[in-house]
Amino acid sequence: MLRITAATLCTYCPRIRLLLPPSAAASNVTSQNKRLENQHTVDSLYELSVDIRKVRKFKGWVLSESSAYVSETADLLRDMGADTTAIARILETHPEAVLCRPGDVAAQRDLWVSVCPNKRELMSIIEKFPASFFTLTHHSNQRANILYLQSLRLNKRIIGKLMASAPQSFSRPVESNQEVIHTLRETYLDLGGDEGNLRVWLQKLLSQNPYILLRPAEAWRDSLGFLREQGFSTEELLSLVSSLRASIAELQPEAMRQALAYIEGALACSQDELKQTVIRCPAILYYSLPTLAARFQGLMDVGVSMEQVKKSPNVLELTTQIVLYRIQKLASYGYDVRSGSLDFIVGTKKDFEMSYGKLHLRQQRPLFNPVAPLRSAEE
């Protein structure tokens, strides 16, 4: 009888454990993890409606730290405008926040306020990027980098976006970012850019690619040097740099060489035609050779001609699945892409919806015959 009762209790243990408060359930969890949880931390998070089980699953070590500042962190977030739901969500996503000393968090808040127009926008950033805000190391580097970017008269929102999306670029010494910015400035001016538009150009690059400052200056020089060797003019290079959203620094010369060689052979084009193709579709430079080959072959398989691809190279930006879907969608409205232009299927989803929407209207609208007799509504 005793054995049966014990077996029955063991069977229902998981169910009972779920009904217990975190303070009672902690003993079972900690015995498995071999580290005692800080009961005060667990209870404090529980009072803030934080999902303790989620924290245990992904960041359980936080609950075992001897020092934690749960209520202080919640008060600071509340002071910045966070409601109860937002606080719980932030601490579930990034529970390490409760290990930060309140004085350090307050200093971090003051630093971020200098690049955020208001507390509401700051809280929006913290909710999306809590790890960026609560990374309190290299505080002096963060401040130095902010002051440097502010000296360039960059928009506050762009600096804030950089801090949120690429916090690593603010943690390193300011000299590293100064070197990259100097290289970008030299590149822009060497390619014929106007000094008066430099700030706007920089802001555009940084907003489009927050990780640009993490790329070494040499990468820019190598990529641009390779493209110069291919015969691109300074004006064409400036257009490519702007179109590629600064990802040109992430490209390897050898990978670009392979992509260009493949496109030249697949489209049977001359050097001048190849350059024009790249200018019209810069994405060719950063797609891998297998990706380009698969997409081009996919187009050939559905009956698209090489000449059509040459006229609309942007079609290579679309996956084969998207191309097939759009071709079938247009066919349902009576438009055969194989005998027409590929311009109808290129572009974003919104562009395509506008294109087939126009075809649908054209199909529905009757042609007006000026010599046909007029009929009244009653007839």
Phi, psi and omega per residue, in radians:
M1 nan -0.772 3.133
L2 -1.058 -0.734 -3.127
R3 -1.092 -0.702 -3.137
I4 -1.127 -0.769 -3.136
T5 -1.097 -0.767 -3.141
A6 -1.086 -0.731 -3.139
A7 -1.124 -0.696 -3.140
T8 -1.113 -0.765 3.127
L9 -1.071 -0.735 -3.137
C10 -1.106 -0.638 -3.133
T11 -1.110 -0.645 -3.082
Y12 -1.618 0.012 -3.128
C13 -0.946 -0.841 -3.132
P14 -1.017 -0.655 -3.136
R15 -1.198 -0.730 -3.137
I16 -1.127 -0.704 -3.099
R17 -1.050 -0.640 -3.133
L18 -1.163 -0.481 -3.115
L19 -1.460 -0.258 -3.106
L20 -1.383 2.620 3.025
P21 -1.164 2.820 -3.084
P22 -0.993 -0.564 -3.120
S23 -1.128 -0.617 -3.120
A24 -1.437 -0.583 -3.098
A25 -1.373 -0.313 -3.026
A26 -1.086 -0.606 -3.056
S27 -1.048 -0.687 3.138
N28 -1.165 -0.744 -3.098
V29 -1.177 -0.777 -3.080
T30 -1.177 -0.535 3.126
S31 -1.151 -0.558 3.110
Q32 -1.331 -0.682 -3.111
N33 -1.404 -0.214 3.119
K34 1.115 0.314 3.038
R35 -2.343 2.222 -3.140
L36 -1.221 2.381 3.099
E37 -1.424 2.627 3.037
N38 -1.363 1.844 -3.014
Q39 -1.110 -0.563 3.128
H40 -1.146 -0.694 3.108
T41 -1.110 -0.800 -3.126
V42 -1.052 -0.846 -3.114
D43 -1.132 -0.692 -3.134
S44 -1.127 -0.730 3.094
L45 -1.160 -0.670 3.123
Y46 -1.073 -0.702 3.128
E47 -1.151 -0.421 3.120
L48 -1.582 0.174 3.135
S49 1.154 0.464 3.077
V50 -1.374 2.416 3.125
D51 -1.300 1.705 -3.076
I52 -1.085 -0.656 -3.118
R53 -1.101 -0.649 3.113
K54 -1.164 -0.720 3.107
V55 -1.117 -0.773 3.128
R56 -1.043 -0.676 -3.058
K57 -1.214 -0.735 -3.013
F58 -1.827 -0.564 -3.100
K59 -2.385 0.816 -3.056
G60 -1.029 -0.475 -3.114
W61 -1.085 -0.468 -3.135
V62 -1.074 -0.664 -3.085
L63 -1.224 -0.257 -3.112
S64 -1.684 -0.085 -3.141
E65 -1.240 2.445 -3.064
S66 -1.243 -0.573 -3.129
S67 -1.945 2.228 3.108
A68 -2.580 2.642 -3.066
Y69 -2.227 1.130 -3.040
V70 -1.177 -0.960 -3.079
S71 -1.145 -0.659 3.134
E72 -1.132 -0.723 3.122
T73 -1.139 -0.730 3.118
A74 -1.095 -0.690 3.136
D75 -1.128 -0.719 3.123
L76 -1.121 -0.737 3.111
L77 -1.156 -0.688 3.123
R78 -1.127 -0.653 3.116
D79 -1.146 -0.472 3.118
M80 -1.527 0.053 3.053
G81 1.848 0.109 -3.125
A82 -1.349 2.401 3.058
D83 -1.572 3.139 -3.070
T84 -1.044 -0.732 -3.129
T85 -1.124 -0.757 -3.127
A86 -1.128 -0.722 3.135
I87 -1.077 -0.797 3.135
A88 -1.086 -0.721 -3.123
R89 -1.149 -0.725 3.141
I90 -1.121 -0.793 -3.094
L91 -1.273 -0.424 3.025
E92 -1.276 -0.727 -3.106
T93 -1.262 -0.711 -3.087
H94 -2.359 1.265 -3.098
P95 -1.115 -0.323 3.102
E96 -1.023 -0.311 -3.137
A97 -0.988 -0.572 -3.089
V98 -1.283 -0.149 3.115
L99 -1.585 -0.138 -3.140
C100 -1.423 2.381 3.129
R101 -1.179 2.403 -3.086
P102 -0.941 -0.676 3.126
G103 -1.093 -0.684 3.118
D104 -1.196 -0.682 3.126
V105 -1.156 -0.690 3.123
A106 -1.105 -0.716 3.108
A107 -1.135 -0.676 3.099
Q108 -1.130 -0.698 3.108
R109 -1.060 -0.806 -3.138
D110 -1.087 -0.620 3.129
L111 -1.171 -0.779 -3.120
W112 -1.242 -0.549 3.102
V113 -1.049 -0.516 -3.118
S114 -1.178 -0.292 3.126
V115 -2.073 0.050 3.099
C116 -1.972 2.315 -3.091
P117 -1.047 -0.576 -3.109
N118 -2.745 2.967 -3.097
K119 -1.161 -0.535 -3.129
R120 -1.108 -0.759 3.123
E121 -1.207 -0.627 3.092
L122 -1.086 -0.752 3.136
M123 -1.146 -0.596 3.101
S124 -1.092 -0.698 3.119
I125 -1.185 -0.758 -3.109
I126 -1.098 -0.690 3.126
E127 -1.106 -0.639 -3.118
K128 -1.449 -0.621 -3.064
F129 -2.282 1.100 -3.103
P130 -1.082 -0.609 -3.121
A131 -1.123 -0.614 3.129
S132 -1.161 -0.734 -3.107
F133 -1.231 -0.723 -3.059
F134 -1.557 0.228 2.997
T135 -1.522 1.718 -2.952
L136 -1.717 0.076 3.113
T137 -1.346 2.770 3.096
H138 0.992 0.740 -3.109
H139 -1.058 -0.689 -3.130
S140 -1.146 -0.650 3.085
N141 -1.145 -0.690 3.107
Q142 -1.035 -0.831 -3.124
R143 -1.103 -0.746 -3.129
A144 -1.111 -0.711 3.139
N145 -1.198 -0.651 3.088
I146 -1.103 -0.818 -3.139
L147 -1.067 -0.659 3.137
Y148 -1.154 -0.812 -3.137
L149 -1.178 -0.579 3.061
Q150 -1.175 -0.571 3.107
S151 -1.156 -0.368 3.091
L152 -1.488 0.022 -3.140
R153 1.089 0.627 3.081
L154 -1.361 2.641 -3.133
N155 -1.072 2.432 -3.130
K156 -0.997 -0.740 -3.092
R157 -1.109 -0.613 3.141
I158 -1.202 -0.708 3.092
I159 -1.111 -0.746 3.112
G160 -1.092 -0.693 3.119
K161 -1.139 -0.680 3.099
L162 -1.105 -0.759 3.140
M163 -1.095 -0.647 -3.112
A164 -1.332 -0.782 -3.034
S165 -1.446 -0.603 -3.085
A166 -2.330 1.161 -3.093
P167 -1.092 -0.385 -3.138
Q168 -1.076 -0.566 -3.107
S169 -1.227 -0.306 3.109
F170 -1.681 -0.290 -3.125
S171 -1.426 -0.367 -3.108
R172 -1.537 2.910 -3.102
P173 -1.013 2.537 -3.094
V174 -1.080 -0.471 -3.126
E175 -1.069 -0.582 3.133
S176 -1.126 -0.766 3.128
N177 -1.236 -0.594 3.097
Q178 -1.080 -0.677 3.136
E179 -1.137 -0.741 3.135
V180 -1.155 -0.786 3.125
I181 -1.070 -0.698 3.112
H182 -1.082 -0.723 3.121
T183 -1.143 -0.728 3.107
L184 -1.084 -0.737 3.131
R185 -1.091 -0.809 3.125
E186 -1.060 -0.749 3.141
T187 -1.053 -0.826 -3.101
Y188 -1.078 -0.798 -3.111
L189 -1.238 -0.670 3.112
D190 -1.112 -0.537 -3.122
L191 -1.529 0.180 3.060
G192 1.654 0.191 3.126
G193 -1.242 2.729 -3.118
D194 -1.613 2.316 -3.141
E195 -0.969 -0.610 -3.122
G196 -1.173 -0.421 -3.137
N197 -1.759 0.069 -3.062
L198 -1.035 -0.782 -3.091
R199 -1.087 -0.747 3.129
V200 -1.120 -0.722 -3.138
W201 -1.124 -0.756 3.121
L202 -1.086 -0.781 -3.127
Q203 -1.071 -0.672 3.136
K204 -1.138 -0.781 3.135
L205 -1.102 -0.803 -3.087
L206 -1.178 -0.612 3.138
S207 -1.291 -0.558 -3.129
Q208 -1.380 -0.552 -3.117
N209 -2.437 1.571 -3.086
P210 -1.077 -0.324 -3.071
Y211 -1.566 0.124 -3.060
I212 -1.059 -0.601 -3.101
L213 -1.245 -0.290 -3.125
L214 -1.467 -0.206 3.124
R215 -1.443 2.335 3.131
P216 -1.123 2.596 -3.120
A217 -1.024 -0.568 -3.117
E218 -1.101 -0.540 -3.125
A219 -1.100 -0.671 3.083
W220 -1.080 -0.825 -3.077
R221 -1.128 -0.715 -3.129
D222 -1.119 -0.811 -3.094
S223 -1.143 -0.802 -3.134
L224 -1.178 -0.647 3.100
G225 -1.061 -0.727 3.125
F226 -1.113 -0.778 -3.104
L227 -1.191 -0.563 3.052
R228 -1.100 -0.687 3.131
E229 -1.115 -0.435 3.132
Q230 -1.432 -0.044 3.055
G231 1.693 0.169 3.100
F232 -1.277 2.361 3.131
S233 -1.307 2.962 3.134
T234 -1.105 -0.668 3.126
E235 -1.151 -0.712 3.125
E236 -1.170 -0.668 3.118
L237 -1.133 -0.711 3.118
L238 -1.100 -0.680 3.094
S239 -1.130 -0.716 3.134
L240 -1.144 -0.764 -3.136
V241 -1.056 -0.745 -3.130
S242 -1.221 -0.693 -3.094
S243 -1.220 -0.632 -3.092
L244 -1.413 0.062 3.115
R245 0.951 0.736 3.070
A246 1.225 0.025 3.111
S247 -1.264 -0.052 3.114
I248 -1.038 -0.494 3.130
A249 -1.277 -0.247 -3.133
E250 -1.616 -0.103 -3.084
L251 -1.517 2.521 3.094
Q252 -1.719 2.333 -3.137
P253 -0.899 -0.715 -3.107
E254 -1.153 -0.708 3.112
A255 -1.127 -0.706 3.108
M256 -1.149 -0.668 3.124
R257 -1.074 -0.745 3.132
Q258 -1.139 -0.726 -3.135
A259 -1.124 -0.776 -3.135
L260 -1.131 -0.730 -3.140
A261 -1.106 -0.698 -3.128
Y262 -1.155 -0.836 -3.119
I263 -1.093 -0.698 3.127
E264 -1.060 -0.732 3.134
G265 -1.305 -0.736 -3.082
A266 -1.153 -0.670 -3.108
L267 -1.666 -0.047 -3.137
A268 0.869 0.914 -3.076
C269 -1.956 2.793 3.102
S270 -1.383 3.072 3.124
Q271 -1.087 -0.727 3.128
D272 -1.153 -0.723 3.106
E273 -1.139 -0.637 3.111
L274 -1.106 -0.751 3.127
K275 -1.094 -0.763 3.138
Q276 -1.126 -0.617 3.100
T277 -1.114 -0.751 3.141
V278 -1.168 -0.695 -3.141
I279 -1.127 -0.650 3.135
R280 -1.358 -0.477 3.121
C281 -2.396 1.324 -3.109
P282 -1.045 -0.378 -3.110
A283 -1.052 -0.361 3.106
I284 -0.952 -0.575 -3.054
L285 -1.214 -0.491 -3.080
Y286 -1.894 0.018 3.012
Y287 -1.400 2.473 3.107
S288 -1.230 2.785 -3.132
L289 -1.031 -0.796 3.102
P290 -1.041 -0.653 3.139
T291 -1.149 -0.822 3.127
L292 -1.065 -0.781 -3.107
A293 -1.101 -0.741 -3.123
A294 -1.145 -0.722 -3.123
R295 -1.205 -0.725 3.131
F296 -1.138 -0.763 3.130
Q297 -1.123 -0.643 3.099
G298 -1.065 -0.687 3.104
L299 -1.155 -0.737 3.122
M300 -1.104 -0.642 -3.085
D301 -1.148 -0.510 -3.137
V302 -1.632 0.133 3.033
G303 1.670 0.128 3.083
V304 -1.317 2.456 -3.098
S305 -1.574 2.826 3.114
M306 -1.102 -0.682 3.140
E307 -1.108 -0.635 3.107
Q308 -1.115 -0.739 3.112
V309 -1.133 -0.665 -3.139
K310 -1.120 -0.624 -3.138
K311 -1.349 -0.517 -3.128
S312 -2.279 1.191 -3.072
P313 -1.108 -0.329 3.139
N314 -1.104 -0.227 3.100
V315 -1.118 -0.382 3.124
L316 -1.261 -0.169 3.083
E317 -1.360 -0.267 -3.091
L318 -1.676 2.524 3.063
T319 -1.249 2.802 3.140
T320 -1.051 -0.677 -3.138
Q321 -1.081 -0.733 3.137
I322 -1.170 -0.732 3.124
V323 -1.040 -0.814 -3.136
L324 -1.069 -0.758 3.140
Y325 -1.072 -0.788 -3.090
R326 -1.212 -0.648 3.092
I327 -1.095 -0.773 3.134
Q328 -1.145 -0.662 3.131
K329 -1.113 -0.767 3.128
L330 -1.197 -0.617 3.133
A331 -1.095 -0.563 3.130
S332 -1.159 -0.315 3.086
Y333 -1.796 0.178 3.060
G334 1.501 0.249 -3.135
Y335 -1.847 2.144 3.136
D336 -1.732 1.892 -3.091
V337 -1.088 -0.587 -3.054
R338 -1.123 -0.439 3.118
S339 -1.890 0.124 -3.133
G340 -2.206 -2.568 -3.109
S341 -1.780 2.548 3.080
L342 -1.415 -0.099 -3.105
D343 -1.051 -0.424 -3.127
F344 -1.223 -0.430 -3.055
I345 -1.820 -0.176 -3.128
V346 -1.433 2.932 3.106
G347 1.712 -3.039 -3.118
T348 -1.325 3.027 3.104
K349 -1.044 -0.687 3.132
K350 -1.143 -0.728 3.104
D351 -1.041 -0.773 -3.108
F352 -1.148 -0.729 3.140
E353 -1.067 -0.637 3.089
M354 -1.172 -0.675 -3.112
S355 -1.138 -0.893 -3.101
Y356 -1.303 -0.360 3.046
G357 -1.144 -0.704 3.107
K358 -1.154 -0.689 3.107
L359 -1.123 -0.666 -3.141
H360 -1.133 -0.745 3.111
L361 -1.135 -0.714 3.138
R362 -1.085 -0.624 -3.129
Q363 -1.255 -0.625 -3.092
Q364 -1.388 -0.568 -3.037
R365 -1.307 2.123 3.110
P366 -1.276 2.580 3.106
L367 -1.258 2.452 -3.127
F368 -1.514 2.168 3.111
N369 -1.817 1.922 -3.044
P370 -1.181 -0.332 -3.090
V371 -1.746 -0.083 3.139
A372 -1.258 2.486 3.129
P373 -1.168 2.465 -3.134
L374 -1.346 2.495 3.112
R375 -2.085 2.426 3.105
S376 -1.407 2.869 -3.127
A377 -1.113 -0.520 -3.109
E378 -1.219 -0.571 3.128
E379 -1.227 nan nan
